Amino acid sequence: MVEKQGWVYSDGESYTCSPFVTGIYKAAGLFGNLEINPSEFTPRDVYMLDFFDLKNPVSDKCSPKGLGYC
């Protein structure tokens, strides 16, 4: 059974890294009205979401390490 977002255990909610990031994206509204269960996302899924605009250059103040995005 896939874990559902919001299940509370004796020590609180529990996330691994990919569902945690996906949960943050969901809370920020990046998925709009889609029904998303963050626990179903893998690291590859999160990477492939492609939320970042890498085509427009950014200033060094925004990306001091030259990552290319803010």
C-alpha positions in Angstrom: 0.0 0.0 0.0 1.4 3.4 -1.0 1.8 5.8 1.9 -0.6 8.7 1.8 0.4 12.3 2.4 -0.8 13.4 5.8 -0.6 10.1 7.6 0.6 10.8 11.1 2.7 8.3 13.0 3.5 8.3 16.7 6.4 10.7 16.1 4.6 12.9 13.5 4.5 12.9 9.7 7.3 11.1 8.0 8.8 11.9 4.6 11.9 10.8 2.7 13.7 13.3 0.5 11.7 13.1 -2.8 8.2 13.1 -1.2 9.3 15.9 1.1 10.4 18.1 -1.9 7.2 17.1 -3.8 5.1 18.0 -0.7 6.8 21.5 -0.6 6.0 22.0 -4.3 2.4 20.9 -3.7 2.1 23.3 -0.7 3.5 26.1 -2.9 0.7 25.4 -5.5 3.0 24.3 -8.3 0.7 21.5 -9.3 -2.4 23.6 -9.5 -5.6 21.6 -9.1 -3.9 18.2 -9.7 -4.4 15.4 -7.2 -0.8 14.7 -6.1 0.4 12.1 -3.6 4.0 13.1 -2.8 4.8 9.6 -1.5 4.6 8.2 -5.0 7.5 10.4 -6.3 11.0 9.1 -6.8 14.2 11.3 -7.1 13.9 10.9 -10.9 10.3 12.0 -10.9 11.2 15.2 -9.0 14.1 15.9 -11.4 11.9 15.4 -14.4 9.2 17.9 -13.2 11.3 20.6 -14.7 9.9 23.5 -12.7 13.1 25.6 -13.1 13.7 27.9 -16.1 17.2 27.2 -17.1 17.0 29.0 -20.5 17.1 32.6 -19.1 20.5 33.8 -17.7 20.5 34.9 -14.1 22.8 37.4 -12.3 25.8 36.3 -10.1 23.9 37.8 -7.2 21.1 35.3 -7.7 23.3 32.4 -8.4 26.7 33.0 -6.9 28.0 29.5 -7.5 27.0 29.6 -11.2 24.2 27.1 -10.9 22.2 28.8 -13.5 18.9 29.2 -11.6 17.6 30.9 -8.4 
